[in-house]
Amino acid sequence: MEDRLILKFLGTGTSQGIPVVACKCATCKSEDPRDKRLRTSVFIQYKNVDILIDTGPDLRQQLLQNHIEELDAILLTHEHADHTAGLDDIRPLYFKNRRPIPLYAIERVVQDLLKRFQYIFGDNDYPGIPKLDLITIDQNSEFLIKGLPVRPLPVIHGQLPILGFAIGPLAYITDAKYIDHTVLDSIKGIDCLVVNALHFEEHHSHFNLQQALDTIQKIQPKVAYLVHMSHHMGKTKNLESQLPTKVFLAYDGLEIVI
């Protein structure tokens, strides 16, 4: 059974999360737990490797809610705060084993982390900081985590080049606005696709729902899950019936086996 991939959705909301502070819309006031969305992040267990993708500002809550106690690696899609601001909450996982946790990111993101988290990565021997091994990756080159191949998927977020990742039967893409046809072709027919869908209207840096569905149609995965949704998307129960067969809205706490 070690070849099965377990995917846990730690957060499925956009940068503000849902409910949005001071908002009284129907989605934010919803009592359906599926409409309570933390910032987007996932946890993957595959071939005895535990991987966290992104460390947003809700990370402490996400680790506690999902009983995550071990990490072999962290992958960062990009440097925006909703994907990195919770990095310090890795501390207890480091303290548990006292082994530096590898963190993989492209050079631009690594440089951003060195500035914003200088107290972690600078010349500081304070015993309370987490230890992380910053590993610079190339967006066009596969790399290994404990022997497990991970393939970066370059996508464009507005004007910013960022990464998705292909791991075994899974392709994970968030914050995309444009995906080159070569990337689409490389994951065509994959077992499971996770892709962002912000809301219904056009947006300058994210797929809207129709653009996400068009992308799914091009890739033709066996199953697809939508993430990084804003409160403008509406309630989960109202959206489910509008989606094509084998396309689902992910929600916080959902666990699937691929």
N, C-alpha and C positions, 0 to 999 in steps of 0.2 A: 504493500500500500504506500510505500515511500514515494512512488512516482505521482501520486495525486498531489495537486496543488491546492492548498487551503488559502482562501482570500477573505480577509476580514476588512470591512469598510469601517474605518475608525471615525471618519467624518466625510460628509457628502455635500456640504454647503459652500457657498462662495465666500469672498473675503470678509463679509460682515457676519456670516453665520445666520441661522434662523432659530429663534426670532431675532430680528434686527432691533438694536437698542432704540427705544422711543417710538417704534412702529406699532400701529394698531390695526394693520390689515388682517384680512381673514386668515392668511397663511400663518402670520406671526402669532395670532391668537388661537390657532388650531390646537386642539387637545390630542390629536393623533400623534403618537410618539414618533412616527415616521417623518413628521414635518419639523421635528427638532433637529436641526442640522449644524454640527460643528464644522470647523474648517476642514477642507478635503485632505485626507490622508488614508493610506492603506497599510495593512500588515500582511505579509506573505510568508507562508511556510511551505517549502518545497525541497525535496531531497535532503532533509535534515538541515536546511539552512533557513534562518529566521531573518527576514528583511523588512525594514520600515521604509516606506517612501514618504518623505517630507515630514517636517517637524514644526507644524504650525502652532499658533498661540494656545490651542486647546490640548496640547500634547499630554500634560499631566493627567487631565481628566480622561483622555482616551486610553492611556496606558492602564489606569486603574479600572475603568469600565470593562476593558477587554482582557484583564488579567495577564498582561504582557510582562514577563519577568526576564526574558532573555533576548538578546539581539546579536546577530552576527554581522550586520551591516546596516548602514543608513544610505539611502539614495536620495539625492535632491534633484527635483525637476528644474528649479530655478531659485533665485534669491529673494523673491518678494516675501513680505512679512508674513502673509497668511500661509506660507510654506516653510518658513524658517524660524519664526520668532520664539518658538518653544524649545529651541535647542538645549537650553540649560536644564530642562526637565529630564534630560538623559542621565543626569547625575546619579540617581539611585541605582540605575542599571549598571553603571560603571562601578559604583561602590560595592555592589554585590559580588562582582568577580575580580575587580581590580585589574581588568585587562582593557587597554584602550580599544574603543569601538571604531572600526573603519567607517569613514564617511566618504562617499564617492560623489564628485561633482565636476563640472567643467571648470576651466581655469578662471573665467570671469566670476563664477559663483564662489570659488575658493578665495579669491582676492576680496570679495565682498565680506565673507565670513571673517577673514583675518582682521578687517577693520571694525566690523560691528561687534564681534565677540573677542576683542583684543585681550580681555581678561582671561579667556580660555586658551587662546593660541599664542599669546605673547610670552615674554620672559617673566612668568609669574609662578612661583612655587607654592602658592596658597593651597593648602590641602583640601579645600572644599570644592575645587573645580573639577569638572569631568575631564577625562582624558580621551581625546579623539584623534585618530590618525586620518589626516586630510589626504585623500588620494585623488589626484587630478586625472580625469578621464577624457578621452577624445570622443567627440560626438559620433564619429564614423567608425569607431573600433569597438569590437566586443571585448569584454573583460570577464575575469573569473572571480567569484566569491566562494571560497572553500571548494573550488573545482566546478562550481555551478556557472555556466555561461549566462551572461547578461548582455543584452544588445541595446545600446541607446537608440532611440527613435527621435531624430531631430524634427522639431515642429516649430512653428512661428506663433508667438503670443503677441498680437498687435504688430510691433516692429521688432520684438525681442526674440532671438533664437533661444529656445529652451529644449528640454528633453522629455520624452516619454521613455518607457522601457519595455522590452520584450523579454519575458522570462518563461521558458518552457511553453506551455499552452496559452499563456496570457500576454496580451498587449495592453499596457496601461498608458493612457494619454490624458492629461488634464491641462487646461488653460490654452488649448490650441485655437487658433483662428485660421491657420493655413497648414496643410500637410502636403508635401510634395508627392507626386505620383510614384516616385521610386520608393518612398517610405510606405505608401499605401500598398503597393505591389508586394513589398517584402513581408507583409503580415496578412496578405489576402487568404481568407479561409481559415484563419486561426480559430482555435476553440472558443476563446473568450476575449472580448474587447471591452475595455472600460474607457469611456470617452466623455468629455465635458459637454454640457448643454446648459447654458446660463439661464435663458428664458426665451420668450417667443420673438422678441424684437431684435433687429439688427444691432450688433455691438461692435465696437472698434477693435476689441482684442480677444473676444471669445466666440466660439460657435454659439449660435442660437439653436433652438430645438430642431428646426428644419435642417440646418447645416450639419448638425450632429447625425440626424437620420440619413442625410445624403451620404455622409462619410461611412456610416455603417453599411449602407447599400453598396458602396464601392468595395469595401473590405470583405463583406459577406462572411462574418464570423458565425459560428454555430449559435452563439448567444452574445448579447451585448447589454451592458449596464451603463446608465447615465449618472454622472456625478457633477459636482461643482455647480449646483443649482441655486438660484437666488429666490427670494420670497415672491418675486414677480412671476415665477413659474406656476404658482398656485399650489393647491393641496394635492397630496399624493393620490388620494382616493378619486379625485376628479380627472387626474391625468392618466392613470393606469389604462383605462379603456381606450384611450386615444392612440396608444403606441402600437406599432406593428408587432406581429408575432415574434417571440424570442427577443424582444427589446424590453428592458425593465428599468424602472427607476430604482437605483440603489438607495439605501437608507442607512443611517448610523446603526452599527451593531449587526448588520447583515453579514452572515458568513456563508460562503459558497465553496463547494468542492469541485474542482475541475479535473 
